Amino acid sequence: MIRILRDKMVPRELRNLVDQELEPGERVQWMESPIPRMFTVASIVPFLFSIPWTAFALFWIYGASGFKIPDFSEGIDPFPLFGVPFVLIGIGMFLSPVFSYRSAKKTVYAITEKRGIMIKSGFSKTIRSFRPDELGEIYRREKKDGTGDVILGKEEKYNTKGRPYIHEFGFMSVEKPKEVEAMMRALHERAGKS
């Protein structure tokens, strides 16, 4: 039985990516793209931080140039240019909700009778398969509106300062996480019996 929730919300190009990854005889039982607004909400903190960051960087450049508009007829003073990378970082943080939204629009999740599949496309394509015998603890995190995440595993990663943190992975920001979790549990149980 094929259950494609929100079928109209999964663009044809993403469905084609899933079709290309299927093994012979493998059929899709469920397919969905994440809810883009959920990814955008997660990027609000960098967005808000970018406002004072960028304002300070621009103020620093203005101050470093003597609080006047530079006159390039006498050459370029390189000192104020040290602030330009900070302005660019601020613009990047300011645009983080747009990047998150676009990333969600180029992501698709699928469940077949053999595995779960996550594909992120963009400049490059990342494909991750979740085979039932490789899965650990499966659980979900729901929001009040019924949407949420289905966590299929955890891995330890390190931040830029070398400090470890736990990264959860799975089907994030889906419409009906309870149904998706039930499908992955059934897949996991069938694999355990075979």
N, C-alpha and C positions, 0 to 999 in steps of 0.2 A: 504494500500500500504506500503510495507516494503522498506525503503531507508536506506541501510547500506553503508555509505561512508567509503572508505578506508577499506573495509571488509577484505582484505588480511593482513592489518596491525593490526587487532585485533586478538591476539592469541586465540587459541581454549580454553585454560584454563580460560581466561577472559570472553569469550562468555559463558562458562559453569557457571561461577559465576553469570552472569546476568540471565541466564535461571533458576537458583536455586531461585532467588529472585522474579520471576514473579508470580503473583497471577493467579488462574485458569482463562483461557480465555484471559489473558493479552498478547498482542503481541508487539514485538519490531518494531518500525518504523525507528529508527536511532540508530547506535552504532558506537563509535569511541574511540580510545585511544588518549591521548594527545600527542603532538609532543615533544619527549624527549629533543631535542636540545633547545627548548624554556625554559624548566625547568632548563637546564644546564646553560644557559646564566644568569639567575637570581642568580646563585650561584658564579658568577665571583668575586664579591666584597670580600666575605669571603676567596676565593681562593687566591686572590692577597694579602689580609691582612695576610694570614697565612705564607707567605714567610718571611717577616721581624720578625713576632712574633716568629716563630720557630727558626730562626737564632739567635735572641736575647736570647731565652731560652737555646739553646745549648751553646751559648757563656757564659751565666751566669753559667751554670753547669760547664763548663770548668774553668771559673774563680774561682768559689767556691771550686773547687778541686785543686787550686793552680797553674793553667795553666800547669798541667801535667796529664798524664794518671794515674789514680788511681792504687795504689799498694795494692791489697787486702790481701797480706800476713800479714799486720799489722792490719787487721780489716777493717771494712767499716765505713767511715766517713758519717753520715747521712745527713749532711748539704747540699751537692750537690744534694741529692735525692729530695729535695724540688722543684727542677726545672723540674723533670720528668713529673708531671701532666700538666705543661705548654707545654712541648714538645708534649704530647699526644693530648692536645687541638689543637695545631697547625697542627698536622697530620690530625685530624678530619676536620678542616677547609680546609686543602689542598685537602682532598678527597671529599669535599661537592659537586662538580660537578658530581662525580661518584654516590654519594647517590641520588642526584636529578634525574639523568638519570634513575637509577634503580627504583626509586619511580614512575616516569612517565610510565615506561614499565610495571608496575604492577597496573596501574589505567585504568579504563574503564568508559565511560559515555554512557548512553542509554536514549532514549525517547520512551515511549509507548503511547498508546491512553489515559492512565490514569495519567501518571506522568513522571518526569525526575528521573534518577537514577545515582548516582555516587558510584563506588566501588573502594576502595584502598585495595589491598592485600599486604601481606608481612608477618612479624612475627605475626600480627593480621590482621583482616579484618574489615574495616570500610565501612558501607553502609549508604548512605544518600539518602532519597527520597525527591523529590521536588514536592509536590502535588500542583496542579494549584490554589486551593483556599488559599494556604498558601504563595504564591509568592507575593512579593512586586513589586517594579519597576524592569522591565527586560530591560537590555541594553547591548550593546556590545562595545568592544574596539578592533579596528582592527589595524594591522600593515600594512606597505606599500605593503607587499607581499600577502595580503588578509587573512592571518591567524589571529587568535586573541582569545579573551575571550568573553564568554557570561555570564554576571553577573546576578545571580538570586536572590541575596540578600546581605545584609550587617549585620554584628554583631559587637558589641563593645567588644574588648578584652583588656587585660592588659599585658604590658611587664613585665620583671623581676623587674623593679623599681616601678611597680605599676601604671605606666602612661597608660591612656587609648589610644587605637588606633582603627581605623575602619578596620575590616577584610572583604574583599569581597569574596564571594564564588559562585561557579557555575561550568560551563564547561570551564576550562582554557586550552589555547593553542590548539585550534581545527583548522582544515583545513578551514572550511567554516562557520565562525561565523554568517554571515548574514542569511544563511539557517537555522542554529540551532536556532537562535533568533526567526525567523519567526515560526518555529515549536512550540517553547515554548509559544509564544504569542497566537498562534491558540489554543493550549491546554488550556491556561489561559482563553481565550474568551469563549471557549466551556463550561468550568466549570462555568463561570459567567452566562451563559444562562440557565443552568440546575437547 
